[in-house]
Amino acid sequence: MAVILSQHTRRKNIPQAYIEAVLANPAYTAPDRKDPALTCSFGPVPAFGNRMLRVVYRPEGNDIFVVTAHWDRGAKR
């Protein structure tokens, strides 16, 4: 399984290791409110002060396509 980042996600300059860590071990997941084909995973990133990272993705065959990722101050812990 590969994690594929969209161009939008790559422009955010969030290290791919942070994104992959949240995907591998999220604190919690939820369906995207606007698009049921997407899933949101949330997880704290210890190397970034335990700020919550939100990763929005969809399966693409055996891979995961990350639509976007961003720091989410409003995410519950």
Backbone as XML, in Angstrom:
<?xml version="1.0"?>
<chain id="A" units="angstrom">
  <residue number="1" name="MET">
    <atom name="N" x="0.842" y="-1.176" z="0.000"/>
    <atom name="CA" x="0.000" y="0.000" z="0.000"/>
    <atom name="C" x="0.886" y="1.237" z="0.000"/>
  </residue>
  <residue number="2" name="ALA">
    <atom name="N" x="0.573" y="2.155" z="-0.877"/>
    <atom name="CA" x="1.306" y="3.416" z="-0.968"/>
    <atom name="C" x="0.391" y="4.563" z="-0.563"/>
  </residue>
  <residue number="3" name="VAL">
    <atom name="N" x="0.983" y="5.591" z="-0.012"/>
    <atom name="CA" x="0.252" y="6.808" z="0.316"/>
    <atom name="C" x="0.621" y="7.832" z="-0.751"/>
  </residue>
  <residue number="4" name="ILE">
    <atom name="N" x="-0.382" y="8.272" z="-1.491"/>
    <atom name="CA" x="-0.186" y="9.220" z="-2.586"/>
    <atom name="C" x="-0.716" y="10.580" z="-2.139"/>
  </residue>
  <residue number="5" name="LEU">
    <atom name="N" x="0.125" y="11.597" z="-2.206"/>
    <atom name="CA" x="-0.278" y="12.940" z="-1.804"/>
    <atom name="C" x="-0.699" y="13.756" z="-3.013"/>
  </residue>
  <residue number="6" name="SER">
    <atom name="N" x="-1.823" y="14.449" z="-2.894"/>
    <atom name="CA" x="-2.250" y="15.360" z="-3.953"/>
    <atom name="C" x="-1.271" y="16.530" z="-4.018"/>
  </residue>
  <residue number="7" name="GLN">
    <atom name="N" x="-1.296" y="17.263" z="-5.112"/>
    <atom name="CA" x="-0.436" y="18.442" z="-5.231"/>
    <atom name="C" x="-0.788" y="19.446" z="-4.144"/>
  </residue>
  <residue number="8" name="HIS">
    <atom name="N" x="-2.064" y="19.582" z="-3.865"/>
    <atom name="CA" x="-2.512" y="20.485" z="-2.804"/>
    <atom name="C" x="-1.862" y="20.111" z="-1.477"/>
  </residue>
  <residue number="9" name="THR">
    <atom name="N" x="-1.848" y="18.829" z="-1.160"/>
    <atom name="CA" x="-1.253" y="18.360" z="0.092"/>
    <atom name="C" x="0.250" y="18.613" z="0.105"/>
  </residue>
  <residue number="10" name="ARG">
    <atom name="N" x="0.925" y="18.365" z="-0.996"/>
    <atom name="CA" x="2.376" y="18.585" z="-1.052"/>
    <atom name="C" x="2.723" y="20.050" z="-0.838"/>
  </residue>
  <residue number="11" name="ARG">
    <atom name="N" x="1.881" y="20.957" z="-1.311"/>
    <atom name="CA" x="2.140" y="22.396" z="-1.138"/>
    <atom name="C" x="2.030" y="22.831" z="0.320"/>
  </residue>
  <residue number="12" name="LYS">
    <atom name="N" x="1.363" y="22.039" z="1.145"/>
    <atom name="CA" x="1.201" y="22.375" z="2.564"/>
    <atom name="C" x="2.511" y="22.217" z="3.344"/>
  </residue>
  <residue number="13" name="ASN">
    <atom name="N" x="3.470" y="21.501" z="2.790"/>
    <atom name="CA" x="4.769" y="21.271" z="3.420"/>
    <atom name="C" x="4.672" y="20.572" z="4.771"/>
  </residue>
  <residue number="14" name="ILE">
    <atom name="N" x="3.685" y="19.720" z="4.933"/>
    <atom name="CA" x="3.593" y="18.873" z="6.117"/>
    <atom name="C" x="4.365" y="17.599" z="5.781"/>
  </residue>
  <residue number="15" name="PRO">
    <atom name="N" x="5.327" y="17.221" z="6.614"/>
    <atom name="CA" x="6.117" y="16.028" z="6.293"/>
    <atom name="C" x="5.232" y="14.800" z="6.073"/>
  </residue>
  <residue number="16" name="GLN">
    <atom name="N" x="5.543" y="14.044" z="5.036"/>
    <atom name="CA" x="4.771" y="12.854" z="4.714"/>
    <atom name="C" x="4.796" y="11.863" z="5.868"/>
  </residue>
  <residue number="17" name="ALA">
    <atom name="N" x="5.865" y="11.840" z="6.636"/>
    <atom name="CA" x="5.948" y="10.928" z="7.785"/>
    <atom name="C" x="4.848" y="11.239" z="8.800"/>
  </residue>
  <residue number="18" name="TYR">
    <atom name="N" x="4.524" y="12.519" z="9.009"/>
    <atom name="CA" x="3.440" y="12.898" z="9.928"/>
    <atom name="C" x="2.108" y="12.374" z="9.402"/>
  </residue>
  <residue number="19" name="ILE">
    <atom name="N" x="1.883" y="12.554" z="8.109"/>
    <atom name="CA" x="0.636" y="12.115" z="7.481"/>
    <atom name="C" x="0.496" y="10.601" z="7.594"/>
  </residue>
  <residue number="20" name="GLU">
    <atom name="N" x="1.566" y="9.891" z="7.273"/>
    <atom name="CA" x="1.527" y="8.430" z="7.331"/>
    <atom name="C" x="1.333" y="7.932" z="8.764"/>
  </residue>
  <residue number="21" name="ALA">
    <atom name="N" x="1.900" y="8.633" z="9.746"/>
    <atom name="CA" x="1.728" y="8.235" z="11.148"/>
    <atom name="C" x="0.273" y="8.369" z="11.572"/>
  </residue>
  <residue number="22" name="VAL">
    <atom name="N" x="-0.385" y="9.441" z="11.151"/>
    <atom name="CA" x="-1.805" y="9.625" z="11.494"/>
    <atom name="C" x="-2.654" y="8.576" z="10.784"/>
  </residue>
  <residue number="23" name="LEU">
    <atom name="N" x="-2.341" y="8.272" z="9.541"/>
    <atom name="CA" x="-3.100" y="7.249" z="8.817"/>
    <atom name="C" x="-2.920" y="5.869" z="9.447"/>
  </residue>
  <residue number="24" name="ALA">
    <atom name="N" x="-1.717" y="5.590" z="9.927"/>
    <atom name="CA" x="-1.439" y="4.274" z="10.512"/>
    <atom name="C" x="-2.041" y="4.106" z="11.899"/>
  </residue>
  <residue number="25" name="ASN">
    <atom name="N" x="-2.137" y="5.208" z="12.647"/>
    <atom name="CA" x="-2.604" y="5.120" z="14.029"/>
    <atom name="C" x="-3.391" y="6.374" z="14.407"/>
  </residue>
  <residue number="26" name="PRO">
    <atom name="N" x="-4.573" y="6.572" z="13.822"/>
    <atom name="CA" x="-5.335" y="7.785" z="14.125"/>
    <atom name="C" x="-5.927" y="7.747" z="15.533"/>
  </residue>
  <residue number="27" name="ALA">
    <atom name="N" x="-6.071" y="8.932" z="16.125"/>
    <atom name="CA" x="-6.770" y="9.037" z="17.408"/>
    <atom name="C" x="-8.247" y="8.726" z="17.181"/>
  </residue>
  <residue number="28" name="TYR">
    <atom name="N" x="-8.777" y="9.195" z="16.051"/>
    <atom name="CA" x="-10.136" y="8.855" z="15.648"/>
    <atom name="C" x="-10.328" y="9.182" z="14.171"/>
  </residue>
  <residue number="29" name="THR">
    <atom name="N" x="-11.341" y="8.584" z="13.578"/>
    <atom name="CA" x="-11.702" y="8.838" z="12.183"/>
    <atom name="C" x="-13.180" y="9.181" z="12.105"/>
  </residue>
  <residue number="30" name="ALA">
    <atom name="N" x="-13.539" y="9.862" z="11.033"/>
    <atom name="CA" x="-14.932" y="10.234" z="10.803"/>
    <atom name="C" x="-15.125" y="10.406" z="9.301"/>
  </residue>
  <residue number="31" name="PRO">
    <atom name="N" x="-16.344" y="10.163" z="8.812"/>
    <atom name="CA" x="-16.598" y="10.441" z="7.396"/>
    <atom name="C" x="-16.550" y="11.952" z="7.171"/>
  </residue>
  <residue number="32" name="ASP">
    <atom name="N" x="-16.135" y="12.346" z="5.993"/>
    <atom name="CA" x="-16.117" y="13.763" z="5.646"/>
    <atom name="C" x="-17.549" y="14.276" z="5.598"/>
  </residue>
  <residue number="33" name="ARG">
    <atom name="N" x="-17.778" y="15.458" z="6.125"/>
    <atom name="CA" x="-19.144" y="16.001" z="6.188"/>
    <atom name="C" x="-19.694" y="16.375" z="4.820"/>
  </residue>
  <residue number="34" name="LYS">
    <atom name="N" x="-18.810" y="16.716" z="3.879"/>
    <atom name="CA" x="-19.274" y="17.173" z="2.569"/>
    <atom name="C" x="-19.238" y="16.097" z="1.488"/>
  </residue>
  <residue number="35" name="ASP">
    <atom name="N" x="-18.341" y="15.125" z="1.643"/>
    <atom name="CA" x="-18.184" y="14.103" z="0.613"/>
    <atom name="C" x="-18.094" y="12.730" z="1.271"/>
  </residue>
  <residue number="36" name="PRO">
    <atom name="N" x="-19.132" y="11.902" z="1.152"/>
    <atom name="CA" x="-19.125" y="10.598" z="1.812"/>
    <atom name="C" x="-18.065" y="9.628" z="1.274"/>
  </residue>
  <residue number="37" name="ALA">
    <atom name="N" x="-17.450" y="9.947" z="0.151"/>
    <atom name="CA" x="-16.398" y="9.086" z="-0.382"/>
    <atom name="C" x="-15.065" y="9.311" z="0.328"/>
  </residue>
  <residue number="38" name="LEU">
    <atom name="N" x="-15.005" y="10.375" z="1.129"/>
    <atom name="CA" x="-13.767" y="10.724" z="1.819"/>
    <atom name="C" x="-13.849" y="10.387" z="3.297"/>
  </residue>
  <residue number="39" name="THR">
    <atom name="N" x="-12.701" y="10.105" z="3.882"/>
    <atom name="CA" x="-12.582" y="9.837" z="5.314"/>
    <atom name="C" x="-11.594" y="10.823" z="5.906"/>
  </residue>
  <residue number="40" name="CYS">
    <atom name="N" x="-11.866" y="11.258" z="7.136"/>
    <atom name="CA" x="-10.969" y="12.149" z="7.864"/>
    <atom name="C" x="-10.365" y="11.383" z="9.031"/>
  </residue>
  <residue number="41" name="SER">
    <atom name="N" x="-9.062" y="11.401" z="9.131"/>
    <atom name="CA" x="-8.371" y="10.816" z="10.276"/>
    <atom name="C" x="-7.670" y="11.939" z="11.020"/>
  </residue>
  <residue number="42" name="PHE">
    <atom name="N" x="-7.726" y="11.875" z="12.344"/>
    <atom name="CA" x="-7.140" y="12.900" z="13.192"/>
    <atom name="C" x="-6.138" y="12.242" z="14.120"/>
  </residue>
  <residue number="43" name="GLY">
    <atom name="N" x="-5.034" y="12.920" z="14.352"/>
    <atom name="CA" x="-4.056" y="12.389" z="15.290"/>
    <atom name="C" x="-3.084" y="13.450" z="15.741"/>
  </residue>
  <residue number="44" name="PRO">
    <atom name="N" x="-2.644" y="13.361" z="16.994"/>
    <atom name="CA" x="-1.643" y="14.304" z="17.486"/>
    <atom name="C" x="-0.263" y="13.944" z="16.934"/>
  </residue>
  <residue number="45" name="VAL">
    <atom name="N" x="0.529" y="14.965" z="16.680"/>
    <atom name="CA" x="1.886" y="14.757" z="16.186"/>
    <atom name="C" x="2.850" y="15.228" z="17.277"/>
  </residue>
  <residue number="46" name="PRO">
    <atom name="N" x="3.447" y="14.281" z="18.013"/>
    <atom name="CA" x="4.335" y="14.644" z="19.120"/>
    <atom name="C" x="5.475" y="15.579" z="18.711"/>
  </residue>
  <residue number="47" name="ALA">
    <atom name="N" x="6.034" y="15.371" z="17.521"/>
    <atom name="CA" x="7.155" y="16.195" z="17.068"/>
    <atom name="C" x="6.737" y="17.628" z="16.752"/>
  </residue>
  <residue number="48" name="PHE">
    <atom name="N" x="5.432" y="17.885" z="16.747"/>
    <atom name="CA" x="4.924" y="19.226" z="16.445"/>
    <atom name="C" x="4.060" y="19.719" z="17.605"/>
  </residue>
  <residue number="49" name="GLY">
    <atom name="N" x="4.486" y="19.423" z="18.829"/>
    <atom name="CA" x="3.791" y="19.906" z="20.015"/>
    <atom name="C" x="2.442" y="19.256" z="20.248"/>
  </residue>
  <residue number="50" name="ASN">
    <atom name="N" x="2.259" y="18.039" z="19.757"/>
    <atom name="CA" x="0.985" y="17.301" z="19.876"/>
    <atom name="C" x="-0.184" y="18.018" z="19.224"/>
  </residue>
  <residue number="51" name="ARG">
    <atom name="N" x="0.091" y="18.904" z="18.273"/>
    <atom name="CA" x="-1.009" y="19.519" z="17.521"/>
    <atom name="C" x="-1.713" y="18.442" z="16.720"/>
  </residue>
  <residue number="52" name="MET">
    <atom name="N" x="-3.030" y="18.603" z="16.572"/>
    <atom name="CA" x="-3.828" y="17.618" z="15.852"/>
    <atom name="C" x="-3.700" y="17.839" z="14.338"/>
  </residue>
  <residue number="53" name="LEU">
    <atom name="N" x="-3.395" y="16.765" z="13.652"/>
    <atom name="CA" x="-3.311" y="16.790" z="12.197"/>
    <atom name="C" x="-4.543" y="16.095" z="11.645"/>
  </residue>
  <residue number="54" name="ARG">
    <atom name="N" x="-5.205" y="16.762" z="10.739"/>
    <atom name="CA" x="-6.378" y="16.194" z="10.055"/>
    <atom name="C" x="-5.933" y="15.766" z="8.659"/>
  </residue>
  <residue number="55" name="VAL">
    <atom name="N" x="-6.190" y="14.509" z="8.324"/>
    <atom name="CA" x="-5.819" y="13.968" z="7.014"/>
    <atom name="C" x="-7.101" y="13.492" z="6.336"/>
  </residue>
  <residue number="56" name="VAL">
    <atom name="N" x="-7.392" y="14.058" z="5.176"/>
    <atom name="CA" x="-8.596" y="13.709" z="4.417"/>
    <atom name="C" x="-8.147" y="12.869" z="3.216"/>
  </residue>
  <residue number="57" name="TYR">
    <atom name="N" x="-8.743" y="11.689" z="3.092"/>
    <atom name="CA" x="-8.258" y="10.752" z="2.074"/>
    <atom name="C" x="-9.386" y="9.871" z="1.555"/>
  </residue>
  <residue number="58" name="ARG">
    <atom name="N" x="-9.023" y="9.124" z="0.502"/>
    <atom name="CA" x="-9.930" y="8.110" z="-0.041"/>
    <atom name="C" x="-9.088" y="6.939" z="-0.520"/>
  </residue>
  <residue number="59" name="PRO">
    <atom name="N" x="-9.668" y="5.749" z="-0.510"/>
    <atom name="CA" x="-8.931" y="4.613" z="-1.056"/>
    <atom name="C" x="-8.852" y="4.745" z="-2.579"/>
  </residue>
  <residue number="60" name="GLU">
    <atom name="N" x="-7.747" y="4.304" z="-3.114"/>
    <atom name="CA" x="-7.566" y="4.297" z="-4.567"/>
    <atom name="C" x="-6.895" y="2.971" z="-4.922"/>
  </residue>
  <residue number="61" name="GLY">
    <atom name="N" x="-7.729" y="1.953" z="-5.141"/>
    <atom name="CA" x="-7.204" y="0.604" z="-5.334"/>
    <atom name="C" x="-6.612" y="0.131" z="-4.018"/>
  </residue>
  <residue number="62" name="ASN">
    <atom name="N" x="-5.376" y="-0.320" z="-4.047"/>
    <atom name="CA" x="-4.684" y="-0.737" z="-2.826"/>
    <atom name="C" x="-3.981" y="0.418" z="-2.124"/>
  </residue>
  <residue number="63" name="ASP">
    <atom name="N" x="-4.043" y="1.588" z="-2.721"/>
    <atom name="CA" x="-3.342" y="2.748" z="-2.190"/>
    <atom name="C" x="-4.306" y="3.696" z="-1.469"/>
  </residue>
  <residue number="64" name="ILE">
    <atom name="N" x="-3.729" y="4.706" z="-0.836"/>
    <atom name="CA" x="-4.511" y="5.758" z="-0.183"/>
    <atom name="C" x="-4.144" y="7.066" z="-0.851"/>
  </residue>
  <residue number="65" name="PHE">
    <atom name="N" x="-5.150" y="7.785" z="-1.346"/>
    <atom name="CA" x="-4.935" y="9.095" z="-1.969"/>
    <atom name="C" x="-5.313" y="10.163" z="-0.957"/>
  </residue>
  <residue number="66" name="VAL">
    <atom name="N" x="-4.345" y="10.963" z="-0.539"/>
    <atom name="CA" x="-4.576" y="12.025" z="0.434"/>
    <atom name="C" x="-4.979" y="13.288" z="-0.311"/>
  </residue>
  <residue number="67" name="VAL">
    <atom name="N" x="-6.214" y="13.724" z="-0.069"/>
    <atom name="CA" x="-6.750" y="14.915" z="-0.723"/>
    <atom name="C" x="-6.155" y="16.167" z="-0.092"/>
  </residue>
  <residue number="68" name="THR">
    <atom name="N" x="-6.119" y="16.198" z="1.248"/>
    <atom name="CA" x="-5.532" y="17.327" z="1.961"/>
    <atom name="C" x="-5.139" y="16.903" z="3.363"/>
  </residue>
  <residue number="69" name="ALA">
    <atom name="N" x="-4.297" y="17.701" z="3.972"/>
    <atom name="CA" x="-3.912" y="17.520" z="5.373"/>
    <atom name="C" x="-3.672" y="18.908" z="5.932"/>
  </residue>
  <residue number="70" name="HIS">
    <atom name="N" x="-4.113" y="19.124" z="7.144"/>
    <atom name="CA" x="-3.862" y="20.425" z="7.773"/>
    <atom name="C" x="-3.948" y="20.304" z="9.285"/>
  </residue>
  <residue number="71" name="TRP">
    <atom name="N" x="-3.342" y="21.275" z="9.961"/>
    <atom name="CA" x="-3.409" y="21.333" z="11.418"/>
    <atom name="C" x="-4.776" y="21.812" z="11.797"/>
  </residue>
  <residue number="72" name="ASP">
    <atom name="N" x="-5.435" y="21.110" z="12.699"/>
    <atom name="CA" x="-6.838" y="21.386" z="13.041"/>
    <atom name="C" x="-6.942" y="21.771" z="14.512"/>
  </residue>
  <residue number="73" name="ARG">
    <atom name="N" x="-6.993" y="23.072" z="14.766"/>
    <atom name="CA" x="-7.062" y="23.561" z="16.139"/>
    <atom name="C" x="-8.381" y="23.230" z="16.809"/>
  </residue>
  <residue number="74" name="GLY">
    <atom name="N" x="-9.432" y="23.040" z="16.023"/>
    <atom name="CA" x="-10.750" y="22.758" z="16.589"/>
    <atom name="C" x="-11.031" y="21.283" z="16.814"/>
  </residue>
  <residue number="75" name="ALA">
    <atom name="N" x="-10.088" y="20.419" z="16.448"/>
    <atom name="CA" x="-10.313" y="18.979" z="16.586"/>
    <atom name="C" x="-10.287" y="18.587" z="18.052"/>
  </residue>
  <residue number="76" name="LYS">
    <atom name="N" x="-11.201" y="17.682" z="18.410"/>
    <atom name="CA" x="-11.213" y="17.199" z="19.788"/>
    <atom name="C" x="-10.031" y="16.268" z="20.004"/>
  </residue>
  <residue number="77" name="ARG">
    <atom name="N" x="-9.576" y="16.202" z="21.206"/>
    <atom name="CA" x="-8.417" y="15.354" z="21.539"/>
    <atom name="C" x="-8.857" y="14.089" z="22.197"/>
  </residue>
</chain>
